[in-house]
């Protein structure tokens, strides 16, 4: 009798294991089918199990139409429930199999390589701390900064105090524009006044539609002329003014990161002077565009980064009359946290290369990730790109190319909004020196001066070299430590280039 019970127990365990393995195998196949239909497939080993279980999977379930996942959302993210589709994209039973697959295959913690040394960059920049903090105001949270080389000005947006600062070449405030929504971008590449993009009342993810764009003509008397041109935008990150078609007037190109809705659009004036919207892509997460003739047909094309869900870099080739042909250049897993990109001819072969950062670390996956950092993709011709270098930088936020040492090749700088403050605090700012088309990574001891969220490059003092301006955003989620020094001072610095 005892022998029979032992046999039955082993049989039960054996059948149970077969059943579990079958569910996991089915879950993997279902995940490959359903997840890959919308974006690049995220492997289970890209996040630790607890993050999948309590954050990412509930969000995925809502996006697939699973009602019960709404109750599993953290309270601060409950507004994501509005993203649930009208009809289920998968049965509850199949979704449970997908969950089982991810939870069984995900690691308890992510494996990190040993941090590389960060030698100090010496002799390149003078560090100038700016005094632009609002009297009796909140801790500044800078959401945009722009160098105007022509007028030797700096424009900066402080979300916390709802201010826009106008500073002179020395970083001294000359004007403040009060009661402003969060400034996201300043377009100065036009003969017209500044084109301001406001993401809304806050940069935090939310379903409100209160973004806008306006022209602003800054005058010495502070009697600034302002004309709002695009109201009711859905969390816009950037609006540009460029001429894309055969007419002489410039069009507007908007990147609406959005929430439930967003996308990349071109706006053209009609006969009455009102802008009419032409949607290029409805994908939320539109972040940045570069307007340039990429195929030599003398028509300006659009190179675009989409940074949410289906994360990718797409080239929209201009076919005339505001019609575009889409060409996918690079695609990334849906949880990479794409945050910025730019182009430069790194190896001097006459073709543009792509530099890119992954590092967004808020919302559903707030944990340090070993694949966050700066990527270099070399142009192999025929719009094919191949990764040539990767530099780990936790929470990498923006990368900027430029010949910062005036030696005739392209260097880079990058900032991180989510650095590993506890174990690698100096990674908040990094400098990449070009050495025969390979980059050498260095840093500056400015980690206590700010949690760097925004950066711009330009010759602010017109002495023949490229300076940098950085702004801090100390109020937000922190996956790895907090520096109390960020609460002090103005959170803005000029890195004055001494190369000349």
RAZI-V808503 format. One line per field, one symbol per residue. ss: DSSP state (A for helix, B for strand, O for the rest). burial: + if it has 16 or more other C-alpha atoms within 10 Angstrom, else -. A space follows every 10 residues. Layout:
ss: ???
burial: ???
This chain:
ss: OAAAAAAAAA AAAAAAAAAA AAAAAAAAAA AAAAAOOOOB OOOAAAOOAA AAAAAAAAAA AAAAOOAAAA AAOOAAAAAA AAAOOOOOOO OAAAAAAAAA AAAAAOOOOO OOOOOOOOBB OOOOBBBBBO OOOOOOOOOO BBBBBBBBOO OOBBBBBBOO OOBBBBBOOO OOBBBBBBOO OBBBBBBOOO OOOBBBBBBB OOOOOOOOOO BBBBBBBOOO OOOOBBBBBB BBBOOBBBBB BBOOOOOOOO BBBBBBOOOO OOBBBBBBBO OOOOBBBBBB BOOOOBBBBB BBOOOOOOOO BBBBBBOOOO BBBBBBBBBB OOBBBBBBBB BBBOOOOBBB BBBBOOOOOO OOBBBBBBOO OOOOOOOOOO OOBBBBBBBB BOOBBBBBBB BBOOOBBBBB BBOOOOOOOO BBBBBBOOOO OOOOAAAABB BBBBBOOBBB BBBOOOAAAO OBBBBBBBOO OOOOOOBBBB BBBOOOOOOO OOOAAAAOOO OBBBBBBOOO
burial: ---------- ---------+ --++++++-+ ++-++---++ +++++++++- +++-++++++ +++++++-++ -+++-----+ +-++----+- -+--++++++ +++-+++--+ -------+-- +--++---++ -++-----++ +++++++++- -+++++++++ +++++++++- +-+-++---+ ++++++++-- --++++++++ +++--+++++ ++++++---- ---------+ --++++++++ +++++----+ ++++++++++ ++++++++-- ----+----+ --++++++++ ++-+----++ ++++++++++ ++++++++-- -+-------+ -+++++++++ +++++++--- ++++++++++ ++-+++++++ +++++++++- --+-+----+ ++++++++++ ++-++---++ ++++++++++ +--+++++++ ++++----+- ++++-+++++ ++++++++++ +---++++++ ++++---+++ -+---++-++ +++++++++-
